Amino acid sequence: MRNLNEYDNQKEFEEFIQNDDFTLESMYHEIDEKKKKKHNSKELLLWIRSFIFVIIFVTIFRGFIGEPVKVYGPSMENTLKTGDILIMSKITLNIEGVKKNDIIIIEIEPVQFKWLTFLNDIVWFRRLFPTANREDYIKRVIALEGEEINLINGIVYIDGRKLDEPYLKDYYATFERLIDMPYVVPDGHVFVLGDNRLVSRDSRSIGAIPVESIIGKVVFRTWPLTKIGSLN
């Protein structure tokens, strides 16, 4: 049967409906089929547009604002534990810069950072959208550039003043360190430690880390629900 659109004038259409093959049911069926095809095309176009929008939004959000991340390992206990899901903020880092007591994410490229071998550590932190050939670590900023840090009997001193650390999991009179103390943080670097000093491999072993290796600050915990909230 010919498509209804193929009839150019009223006379031709009248001849068509007089044909034995024509019924109202067949006409309505053809109209319904055309509507379905048009509707399906619109749905497909809408889905494609939505998909493109989501990709663009996620790319912009991850590149300039932040992204969700998940904790693995005991390096930051009891502040953070394995399975915790956090929000890493890039925009906060760009606006505020790095401050003492910030919990930061350090992105390390093993090929470029030979000192990574001193860590002898598992990757304590992974982003939900990881970057290839890079490893992420989470630590707390203890001292900034130009500050002198000293560790005496497990106590941290910054420029001669004892650092109050209520977040520590346990107190240890002694713990491993491979760098000489006192230690002055070089320009463009920060001194970082894990809250669980007994197992954390950090600036005690490798010295201060370059600021450009910091990719974001941890600002919010979304999981578990019992601990949801800001980490500042």
N, C-alpha and C positions, 0 to 999 in steps of 0.2 A: 504494500500500500504506500502511496506517495505521502510525503510529509506535507502537512497543511501549509507550510510556508512556500511550497512550490507552486501554489495557485496564485496567478497574478491578477485575476479579476473575478468579479462576482459570478459571471456566467460559467466560467470554468469550474468554480467551486460548486455551483448548483448541479452541474453535470456529475461532479464527483459524488455528491451526496445521494444522487439518484442511482448510483452504482450499487449493485447487490452486495458488494463487499463492505459498504459503509453502514456503520451503526453508531448511535450516540455513545455507546459503551467504548467502542474502539477510539472514537475521537477524544473522549475524556481520558482514556488510558494514555493516548499519545501526549496529551497536554500534561498529564501527571508526570510522565517520564521526562519531559522537557524541564518541568519545574524541579524534579529531583536532581537532574544533572546540573542545573544552574545552582541549586542549593549546595550540592556537594562541592562544586567549584569554589563557591564563596567560603565554605568551611575550610577547604584546603588552603586557600589564600590567607584566611585569618590565622590558621595554625602556623603557616610559614612566617607571617609577620610577627606573631607572638614569640616564636622560637628565636628569630633574629633579634628581637627586642631583649629577650632574656640573656642571650649571649653577649650583647653589647653592654647590658647593665652589669652582669657579673664581671666582665672584663674591666670596666671602669671602676667598679667597687673594689675589686681585688688590687687594681693597679694604684689607686689613689686613696682609698678610704681604709680598707682592712679586709680581714677574712677570718673564718672560723678555723680553729686549730685544736689539736687533741694531744694530751699529755701521755707520755710513756715513760715509765721508770721512776725511781725513788729520789732523784737528785734534788727535787724542790719540796719534799715532804717536810713538815706537815701542811705547808701552805697550799701546795698543789699535789694531787695524787694521780696515779695512772687511771685513765678513763675520763678525767676532767676535760670538758670542752669549753674553750675560751674564745674570746674575740680579740684578735690582734689588730690594733689600730695603727695605720700608717700615717693618717692625717694628724693624729695627736703627736706623733713623733716629729713630723715636719713642722708643726706649729710651735710646740713647746720645747723641742730638743730633748736631750737626755738629761735626766736629773737623778740625784742619789735616791736610792730605794726603789727606783723603777724596776719592774720585772720586764725584761726585754727578750726579744727573739733574735738570735744571732744566726745568720745564714753563712755557712762555711762551704767553700769549694775545696775538697780534699787535695786536688792537684796543686792548687795555689798555696794552700796553708800547710806546709810541712809539719808545723808544730801540732797539727791535729793528732799525729801519732802518739804524742805524749799523753793524750787524754785517756787512752786505754778504756774508753767509755762507750756504752751503747748510745744510740741517738735518743736523747731523753725527750725529744719533742718532735712531733710531725704535724705538718699542715695537712688539712683535709684535701687540699689541692697541691700536692708537692711539686717542687721544681726538679727537673732531671739533673743528676750529677751534683746535687747539693744536699747538705745535711743541716738540720736546724737544731739549735740548742737553746734552752731557756735558763736564764740566770738572773740574779739580782745585782743591780749596780750598787757597788759599795763605795767607790771613790772615783772622782773625776780628774781630768788632766791637771797636773801641777800639784795635786795633793799627795802627801806622804802617808803611806799605809804601813802599819807594823802589826805583826801577830805575836803576842806574848802569852804563853800558857793558854792558848785557845781563845784569847780575847783580842778583838780587833780595835786598833787605835788609828784614828785619822788625825794627822797633824798633832799628834800627842794627846788627843782626847779619846776617851773610851767611847766606843760606839754601842748604843743601846740596841739590842737585837731581840725583841720579844718573839719574833717569828721563828727562831731556831727550833728544830725538832728536838735536839738534845745538846747539852754542853759537853765539849770534849777539851780536856786540858791540852792535849797534843793532837795534831793531825798533820798529814803529809803536806810538805811543800817543797818545791824544787828551785824556787827563786830566792835570792838573798833578800833579807829584811834588815832595816826598813827599805821600802821600795817607793820611788817617786813615779807617779803615773805620767807617761810621756804626753806631749801635745797630741790632740786628735785621737786619744785613746780613753778607755774606761777600765776600771778594775772590777771584775765580777766574781761573785761567789754563789754557790748553791746553798739553799737553806738547810739541806741535810749534809753537813760538812763531812761526815764520815765516809760517804760514798761519792760525793760530787767531785768531778775533775773540772777545774776552773782556772782562774788567774793565779792561783797558788802554784800551779804547774807550768802554765804557759805564759804568764805575765799578762799585761794589759792587752785588750783587744782593740782593733781599730774601729772607730765610730762608724765608718762606712760599711762595716759588716753587720750593723744593727738594722734590721728590716722592719721593726715595729715594736710597740709596747702592748703588753697585756693589760687590758682595761676592764674586762668584764668576764664573769664566769656564767655560762648558760646551763652547765650540767656538772654535778647532779642538782636536781631541783631544790634539794635541802640547803644547798650552798650558793644558789643563784644570787648574783649581785656584783657590785663593783669591787675591783681589787686594788684601788688606789688608797 
